[in-house]
Amino acid sequence: MAEYIYREAKGAGAGSPLFFVFHGTGGDENQFFELAGQLLPGSRVIAPRGDVSEGGALRYFRRTGEGVYDMADLARRTDAMAAFVAARKAEGGSPVVGLGYSNGANILAAVQFAAPDLFDATVLMHPLIPFSPPAAGFSGKQVLITAGRRDPMASAQGTEALAAYFSANGGEVETLWHEGGHELRPEELRGAQAFLGRIAG
């Protein structure tokens, strides 16, 4: 199992939500760490650092071009991340939730495809999944996808296809749009906070 470098904040108690946060390309374990405590107060936050460098920018898996993934590498690193999440989950915490932005959303989604029982709920911010995910069972799982209608990297069509995939496989899906591009906007964070509050509440 890959042993990721990660940052952790202890939860408020043994039964605290377990909250994994995944950074975007060029970020690190600090990118969303403090924000996570604001989005889901009292949670045990786990923020793993991507272990792939692309020109010095950290990522969670390799790609061969913009929007072109090294699928063999993605498969290996998805398995490694799923094992990492499972190990932290075994230490305690419920519900288990995840949030990722851009490349972080992509590895989070890939882990969900491979191991649909790991997470109870996820927030996928500007994900880009340029392949057809396998059928999986997401009954009882909740997913919030946030996106920009003019995102040059993650198309609106792709976002809608991903939402349809989760819904078709039994998940409860919400989609939150803004009129901009690939940037995170305050309304997304407010939406994520409201979504996570309902999950933890």
Number of C-alpha atoms within 10 A of each C-alpha: 11 13 11 14 12 14 15 14 17 13 18 12 11 13 13 20 23 27 30 25 27 31 27 23 20 15 18 22 20 16 17 22 21 11 13 23 16 13 20 22 18 19 28 25 27 22 25 25 22 27 18 16 14 14 7 9 14 21 24 26 25 19 16 9 8 7 12 12 16 13 14 11 14 19 16 12 23 24 18 17 23 21 18 16 20 15 12 14 17 8 9 15 19 17 18 24 26 28 26 23 26 24 26 28 26 25 29 27 26 21 24 24 18 17 18 17 17 18 25 19 26 28 28 28 30 29 27 21 22 13 11 9 15 10 12 18 17 23 15 11 20 22 25 21 24 25 28 24 17 15 16 11 16 22 20 18 10 16 24 13 14 22 19 13 18 23 18 15 14 15 20 17 19 14 16 14 17 18 10 14 17 20 15 17 16 10 13 21 16 12 18 23 18 13 21 23 13 9 17 18 7
